[in-house]
């Protein structure tokens, strides 16, 4: 049985972050209220210039292979990850990966607040679960709740052009 590999990638744009900072408390509260009642929306800040691959795992065209608890990413194919600040969500593996100033961080994509696992953004070295706006640093530490437990961090190793993540 073949599984379809589902990924998302991108980064939070500076203009969007500034817009959100300037909108004021009333808009934030209104947004939080809407987010509370629509908790698991699929809105994210995916980079529209990097379409997520949707081919079976192991297919060399994606550069991503999932085998048990090991994820291998060919950085010569997934070239966006070579740039600091870019990130990738591998839904099938429940994993977030980010290039943090040239090194890689890998975390579970299952939010410790309510179990949301597909609604993430990344910017300024912070992952935000957009279900309820919990914010985590690149080691998984909670920076802003409602989550009160860290995300699980996974080991990463780069050898040549292969990034290996061990869960």
Buried (B, 14 or more C-beta within 10 A) or exposed (E): EEEEBBBBBBBBEEEEBEEEEEEEEEEEEEEEEEBEEEBBEEEBBBBEEBEBBEEEBBBEEBBBBBEEEEBBBBBEBBEBBEEEBBBBBBBBBBBBBBBBEEEBBBBBBBBBBBEBBBBBBBBEBBBBBBBBBBBBBBEBEBEEEBBEEBBBBBEBEEEEBBBBBEB
